[in-house]
Amino acid sequence: MSPRAALYSGVVTAGLVLLVVWIFELPLERAAVLAPVLVVVAGAAAGLLVLWTKVGWESLRGRAHPWRIVALGLAVLALLVALSALGVKLPRE
């Protein structure tokens, strides 16, 4: 392993530890002990993100009007964000 790669991985691991300390308000020592678990979870999450992005991209490429589907998806997301910002609550059963 090159020194540069080791430095980058150390910085990313320290960043993950500090992020967990900030979000979950854990003691720094406990988060540092959990650092290997944090790295594995972050790697798994990144892998799933890449996988589903590729699946979505390949699915869109096979459609007749892919940009129309993307625009519709973004419009639905914008509507959800706007309704959430306005405080609209959906009825519960």
C-alpha positions in Angstrom: 0.0 0.0 0.0 1.4 3.4 -0.9 1.8 6.0 1.8 -0.7 8.3 -0.1 -3.4 5.6 -0.1 -2.8 4.9 3.6 -3.1 8.7 4.4 -6.3 8.9 2.5 -7.9 5.9 4.1 -6.8 7.2 7.6 -8.4 10.6 6.9 -11.6 9.0 5.6 -11.8 6.7 8.7 -11.2 9.6 11.0 -13.9 11.5 9.3 -16.3 8.6 9.6 -15.5 8.3 13.3 -16.1 12.1 13.9 -19.3 12.0 11.9 -20.6 9.1 14.1 -19.6 11.0 17.2 -21.4 14.1 16.0 -24.6 12.3 14.8 -25.0 9.8 17.6 -23.3 11.7 20.4 -21.1 8.8 21.3 -17.9 9.1 23.2 -14.9 9.4 20.9 -13.3 6.3 22.4 -16.3 4.1 21.7 -16.6 5.4 18.1 -12.9 4.8 17.6 -13.3 1.2 18.7 -16.2 0.8 16.3 -14.1 2.2 13.4 -13.7 -1.1 11.5 -17.5 -1.6 11.7 -18.1 1.9 10.5 -15.7 1.4 7.5 -17.5 -1.8 6.5 -20.9 -0.2 6.8 -19.9 2.8 4.8 -18.4 0.6 2.1 -21.5 -1.6 1.9 -23.7 1.5 1.7 -21.5 3.0 -1.1 -21.6 -0.4 -2.9 -25.4 -0.5 -2.8 -25.6 3.1 -4.0 -23.4 2.2 -7.0 -25.3 -1.0 -7.7 -28.7 0.7 -7.7 -27.5 3.6 -9.7 -26.2 1.3 -12.3 -29.5 -0.7 -12.3 -31.5 2.5 -12.7 -29.2 3.8 -15.4 -29.4 0.5 -17.4 -33.2 0.4 -17.0 -33.5 4.0 -18.2 -31.4 3.3 -21.2 -33.9 0.7 -22.4 -36.9 3.1 -22.3 -38.3 5.1 -25.1 -38.3 8.5 -23.3 -35.8 8.3 -20.5 -35.6 12.0 -19.7 -39.4 12.2 -19.4 -39.2 9.5 -16.7 -36.4 11.3 -14.9 -38.3 14.6 -15.0 -41.4 12.9 -13.6 -39.4 11.4 -10.8 -37.8 14.7 -9.9 -41.2 16.4 -10.0 -42.6 13.8 -7.6 -39.6 14.3 -5.3 -40.0 18.1 -5.4 -43.7 17.7 -4.6 -42.9 15.6 -1.6 -40.3 18.0 -0.4 -42.6 21.0 -0.8 -45.5 19.3 1.0 -43.1 18.2 3.8 -41.8 21.8 4.1 -45.4 23.1 4.3 -46.2 20.6 7.1 -48.8 18.7 5.2 -49.5 15.3 6.9 -51.0 12.3 5.2 -54.0 10.7 6.7 -53.4 7.6 8.8 -55.5 4.5 8.8 
